[in-house]
Amino acid sequence: MNNDRVVSLFMENATKCGAETFRAAGLDEAQRLLDDLLRNAKSIFCPGVGEKERALVIPPEKREEDYREASVCVEEVFGAVAETGSIVCSSEGGRVVQAGLLPPHHVAIVPQERIYETVEDLFALWGQDIPTNVTLETGPSRTADIELTLTIGVHGPERLTIIVAP
């Protein structure tokens, strides 16, 4: 399957799982999307570790240094899996994988070249060198009690926005 088809499949499956998905033609478009998404955000955590994170501008007056206090986490994630619509967060490079799980809104920047067709393709990439912590996030957090009452956002973000960028 070619990369465009893998990206399309990922976005289709992520949307089915409740995520908002956008595909940016470049970082300028990603910035415009981010500006719209963050317009009403109270506080934003962005670790600034990844290349795409460093290229994005977060309003200084809204920047939060502690992800536990932020209303939004904006981060470049390791990648994604098309067959499940999942984003992949990894501890590689000193990343804090729970940073995107605690704030109510997670904005994940996914490098389009790191969208893998299957989970097996992802793990084949790592081989025996799997990062210490890996989290696959598929849509907003959902849980149901014994009576099957669905609740959003109990064990993770209640809103997941994904921007696929080159």
C-alpha positions as CSV (number, residue, x, y, z in Angstrom):
1,M,0.0,0.0,0.0
2,N,1.5,3.4,-0.9
3,N,2.0,6.1,1.7
4,D,-1.0,8.2,0.7
5,R,-3.3,5.2,1.0
6,V,-1.8,4.4,4.4
7,V,-2.3,8.0,5.6
8,S,-5.9,8.0,4.3
9,L,-6.6,4.7,6.0
10,F,-5.1,6.0,9.3
11,M,-7.2,9.2,9.2
12,E,-10.4,7.2,8.3
13,N,-9.9,4.8,11.2
14,A,-8.9,7.5,13.7
15,T,-12.0,9.4,12.9
16,K,-14.1,6.3,13.4
17,C,-12.6,6.0,16.9
18,G,-13.7,9.6,17.8
19,A,-10.5,11.6,17.0
20,E,-10.6,14.8,15.0
21,T,-8.1,14.5,12.1
22,F,-6.5,17.0,9.8
23,R,-3.8,16.6,7.1
24,A,-1.5,19.6,6.7
25,A,0.3,20.2,3.4
26,G,3.2,21.8,5.4
27,L,4.1,23.3,8.7
28,D,2.6,26.6,7.8
29,E,-0.8,24.9,7.4
30,A,-0.2,22.9,10.6
31,Q,0.4,26.2,12.4
32,R,-2.9,27.7,11.1
33,L,-4.8,24.6,12.2
34,L,-3.1,24.7,15.6
35,D,-3.9,28.4,16.0
36,D,-7.6,27.7,15.4
37,L,-7.6,24.7,17.7
38,L,-5.9,26.6,20.5
39,R,-7.8,29.8,20.3
40,N,-9.8,29.1,23.5
41,A,-7.3,27.0,25.3
42,K,-6.4,28.2,28.8
43,S,-3.0,26.6,29.2
44,I,-0.8,24.6,26.7
45,F,2.0,22.2,27.3
46,C,4.4,21.5,24.5
47,P,7.6,19.7,25.3
48,G,9.5,21.1,22.3
49,V,11.5,17.9,21.8
50,G,10.6,17.0,18.3
51,E,11.5,18.9,15.2
52,K,7.9,19.7,14.3
53,E,7.1,20.8,17.9
54,R,10.0,23.2,17.8
55,A,8.8,24.7,14.5
56,L,5.3,25.5,15.9
57,V,4.5,28.7,17.8
58,I,2.7,28.3,21.1
59,P,1.4,31.7,22.5
60,P,3.8,32.4,25.4
61,E,1.0,33.7,27.6
62,K,-0.7,30.3,27.4
63,R,2.4,28.1,27.7
64,E,2.4,25.8,30.7
65,E,5.6,24.1,31.8
66,D,3.9,21.4,33.8
67,Y,1.7,19.0,31.6
68,R,-0.3,18.1,34.7
69,E,-1.6,21.7,34.9
70,A,-2.3,22.1,31.2
71,S,-5.7,22.1,29.5
72,V,-4.0,21.0,26.2
73,C,-0.9,19.0,25.3
74,V,0.5,19.6,21.9
75,E,3.2,17.1,21.0
76,E,4.9,15.4,18.0
77,V,4.2,11.7,18.6
78,F,6.4,8.9,17.4
79,G,4.0,7.8,14.7
80,A,0.7,6.0,14.1
81,V,-0.9,2.7,13.0
82,A,-3.3,2.9,10.0
83,E,-5.2,-0.4,10.7
84,T,-6.3,0.7,14.1
85,G,-6.3,4.5,13.8
86,S,-3.9,4.7,16.8
87,I,-1.2,7.2,17.5
88,V,2.0,5.9,19.0
89,C,3.6,7.7,21.9
90,S,7.1,6.6,22.9
91,S,9.6,7.4,25.6
92,E,12.4,7.7,23.0
93,G,14.5,10.8,23.4
94,G,13.4,11.4,27.0
95,R,9.7,12.0,26.1
96,V,7.2,11.8,28.9
97,V,4.5,9.5,27.4
98,Q,1.8,10.5,29.9
99,A,2.0,14.2,28.9
100,G,-0.7,13.6,26.3
101,L,-2.8,11.5,28.5
102,L,-3.4,13.9,31.4
103,P,-4.7,17.1,29.9
104,P,-8.3,17.0,28.7
105,H,-7.3,17.8,25.1
106,H,-4.4,16.0,23.3
107,V,-3.2,17.5,20.0
108,A,-0.9,15.0,18.3
109,I,1.4,16.0,15.5
110,V,2.0,12.8,13.4
111,P,4.9,12.7,10.9
112,Q,3.2,11.3,7.8
113,E,6.3,9.2,7.0
114,R,5.8,7.4,10.4
115,I,2.4,6.1,9.7
116,Y,2.6,2.3,9.6
117,E,0.1,0.0,7.9
118,T,-0.1,-2.5,10.8
119,V,1.0,-2.9,14.4
120,E,3.4,-5.6,13.2
121,D,5.0,-3.1,10.9
122,L,5.6,-0.8,13.8
123,F,7.1,-3.4,16.0
124,A,9.2,-4.8,13.2
125,L,10.8,-1.3,12.9
126,W,12.0,-1.5,16.5
127,G,13.0,-5.2,16.4
128,Q,14.6,-6.0,19.8
129,D,15.1,-2.3,20.6
130,I,11.6,-1.4,21.8
131,P,11.5,1.8,23.8
132,T,11.0,1.5,27.5
133,N,7.5,3.0,27.4
134,V,5.1,2.8,24.4
135,T,1.5,3.9,24.5
136,L,-1.0,3.4,21.6
137,E,-3.8,5.9,21.9
138,T,-6.9,5.1,19.9
139,G,-9.4,8.0,20.1
140,P,-10.5,9.8,23.2
141,S,-10.5,7.9,26.5
142,R,-13.7,5.8,26.9
143,T,-14.8,3.6,29.8
144,A,-18.1,2.0,30.8
145,D,-19.4,0.9,34.2
146,I,-21.1,-2.4,34.9
147,E,-24.4,-1.0,33.6
148,L,-22.5,0.0,30.3
149,T,-22.9,3.7,30.9
150,L,-20.2,5.2,28.6
151,T,-18.0,8.0,30.0
152,I,-15.5,10.0,28.0
153,G,-12.2,11.3,29.4
154,V,-11.8,9.3,32.7
155,H,-8.5,7.5,31.9
156,G,-7.1,9.9,29.4
157,P,-8.0,12.9,27.2
158,E,-11.6,13.5,26.4
159,R,-10.6,15.1,23.1
160,L,-8.0,13.9,20.7
161,T,-7.0,15.9,17.7
162,I,-4.5,14.6,15.2
163,I,-2.6,16.7,12.6
164,V,-0.7,14.7,10.0
165,A,2.2,16.8,8.7
166,P,5.1,16.2,6.3
